[in-house]
């Protein structure tokens, strides 16, 4: 699943890094000129994904914001860290005055369309649930609550919670497939992998 996320987002991240951008840190605003060799560029992309797939970063990502700007923020932080340690990266950062730091780069049209399609399908799935199913879904998969908490708040028995959860998973998988969306990417980008969803 994470491999697919990498395949979708790595080209756009590499393109953004190659064109340059402004970063802000404790030293003010500096422009990264983007002029790196292919090996250094690939190294930055790889490092950004290693950091993004780390447990701490995955917990910090809420699954609601677009993933591309989140990934770019990680890459920017990685670049600043490297610039502090290595001259070849520091040389690529030039101080700029009175320049507003760029907003996170917009994802490419294909990525943005994928994210919109996932968000629309997700909201459509959720809207089609009855009140109790929506409560179970919200507690278990959006808030990451334990089954015991779901039992307490819904007054369902342990067996009923497990049964509802199984049914909801099956409905969700079917719904996403009907909308032509790859489940691995959907799970990663919605944050469901870390909120009680086990493939």
C-alpha positions in Angstrom: 0.0 0.0 0.0 2.7 2.5 0.9 4.5 1.5 -2.3 1.5 2.8 -4.3 1.5 6.0 -2.3 5.1 6.5 -3.2 4.4 5.8 -6.9 1.6 8.4 -6.9 3.4 11.2 -5.1 7.2 10.8 -5.8 7.2 12.3 -9.3 5.3 15.4 -8.2 7.6 15.9 -5.2 10.7 15.5 -7.3 9.4 18.1 -9.8 8.6 20.6 -7.0 12.0 20.1 -5.4 13.7 20.6 -8.8 11.9 23.9 -9.5 12.9 25.5 -6.1 10.8 27.2 -3.4 11.1 29.4 -0.3 11.6 28.0 3.1 11.2 29.8 6.5 13.1 28.8 9.5 14.8 30.5 12.5 17.1 32.3 10.1 14.4 33.9 8.1 13.2 33.3 4.5 15.6 31.6 2.1 15.1 30.5 -1.5 16.1 27.0 -2.4 17.2 27.2 -6.0 16.4 23.6 -6.8 19.7 23.0 -8.7 20.7 19.6 -7.5 22.1 16.6 -9.3 19.8 13.7 -10.0 21.3 11.6 -7.1 20.9 14.4 -4.6 17.4 15.1 -5.8 16.5 11.4 -5.5 18.1 11.3 -2.1 15.9 14.2 -0.9 12.8 12.5 -2.3 13.7 9.2 -0.6 14.4 10.9 2.7 11.0 12.7 2.6 9.2 9.4 2.2 11.2 7.7 4.9 10.2 10.5 7.2 6.6 10.5 6.0 6.2 6.8 6.5 7.7 6.9 10.0 5.2 6.0 12.7 5.3 9.5 14.3 4.7 11.3 11.0 1.9 8.9 10.1 0.2 9.6 13.5 0.6 13.4 12.9 -1.2 13.2 9.5 -4.9 13.5 10.0 -5.9 11.9 6.7 -8.1 14.9 5.9 -5.6 17.4 4.5 -4.2 16.8 1.0 -1.1 14.6 1.3 1.1 16.4 -1.3 1.5 19.6 0.8 2.1 17.5 3.9 4.8 15.6 2.1 6.4 18.8 0.7 6.5 20.2 4.2 8.5 17.2 5.3 10.8 17.5 2.4 11.4 21.2 3.2 12.2 20.4 6.8 14.6 17.7 5.6 16.3 20.2 3.3 16.8 22.7 6.1 18.3 20.0 8.3 20.7 19.0 5.6 21.6 22.6 4.9 22.7 23.0 8.5 24.9 19.9 8.2 26.2 19.9 4.7 27.8 22.7 2.6 26.5 21.5 -0.7 22.9 21.9 0.5 23.6 25.2 2.3 25.0 26.6 -1.0 21.6 25.9 -2.6 19.8 28.2 -0.1 20.0 31.9 -0.7 18.6 34.5 1.8 15.8 36.6 0.4 14.2 39.7 1.8 10.6 40.7 2.0 9.5 37.6 0.2 6.5 35.7 1.5 7.2 32.0 1.9 5.4 30.0 -0.8 2.2 28.2 0.2 2.7 24.5 0.0 2.9 23.6 -3.7 -0.3 22.4 -5.2 -0.3 18.8 -6.2 -0.2 18.0 -9.9 -3.6 17.7 -11.7 -3.6 13.9 -11.5 -2.8 13.8 -7.8 -5.3 16.6 -7.0 -8.0 14.7 -9.0 -7.2 11.5 -7.1 -7.5 13.3 -3.8 -10.8 14.9 -4.8 -12.2 11.6 -6.0 -11.2 9.9 -2.7 -12.7 12.7 -0.6 -15.9 12.6 -2.6 -16.2 8.9 -2.5 -15.4 8.8 1.3 -18.1 11.5 2.0 -20.6 9.6 -0.2 -19.9 6.4 1.7 -20.3 8.0 5.1 -23.5 9.8 4.0 -25.1 6.5 3.0 -24.7 5.0 6.5 -27.5 4.8 9.0 -27.0 6.7 12.3 -25.7 3.7 14.3 -23.4 2.5 11.5 -22.1 6.1 11.1 -21.4 6.2 14.9 -19.5 2.9 14.8 -17.5 4.0 11.7 -16.7 7.4 13.3 -15.6 6.0 16.6 -13.7 3.0 15.3 -12.1 4.3 12.1 -12.1 8.1 12.3 -11.3 8.5 16.0 -9.4 5.2 16.4 -11.4 4.2 19.5 -11.1 0.7 20.8 -13.9 -1.8 20.5 -14.6 -1.5 24.2 -15.2 2.3 23.8 -17.5 1.6 20.9 -19.4 -0.9 23.0 -19.8 1.6 25.8 -21.0 4.4 23.6 -23.3 2.5 21.3 -24.6 0.0 23.9 -23.8 -2.8 21.4 -22.5 -6.2 22.6 -18.9 -7.2 21.7 -20.2 -9.6 19.1 -22.4 -6.9 17.5 -19.5 -4.4 17.4 -17.3 -7.0 15.6 -20.1 -7.9 13.2 -20.9 -4.2 12.4 -17.2 -3.5 11.9 -16.8 -6.4 9.5 -19.9 -5.3 7.6 -18.6 -1.7 7.4 -15.2 -2.8 6.1 -16.8 -4.9 3.4 -19.2 -2.1 2.4 -16.3 0.4 2.3 -14.1 -1.8 0.1 -17.0 -2.5 -2.2 -17.9 1.2 -2.4 -14.4 2.3 -3.2 -14.0 -0.4 -5.9 -17.3 0.8 -7.5 -15.7 4.2 -7.7 -12.6 2.9 -9.3 -10.3 3.7 -6.4 -7.4 1.6 -5.2 -8.0 0.5 -1.6 -4.3 0.8 -0.6 -4.1 4.4 -1.6 -7.5 5.2 -0.1 -6.5 3.6 3.3 -3.2 5.4 3.4 -4.5 8.8 2.4 -7.6 8.8 4.7 -5.5 7.7 7.7 -7.6 4.5 8.2 -4.5 2.3 8.4 -3.6 3.8 11.8 -7.2 4.1 13.1 -8.2 0.5 13.7 -8.2 -0.7 10.1 -6.4 -3.9 9.6 -6.2 -5.2 6.0 
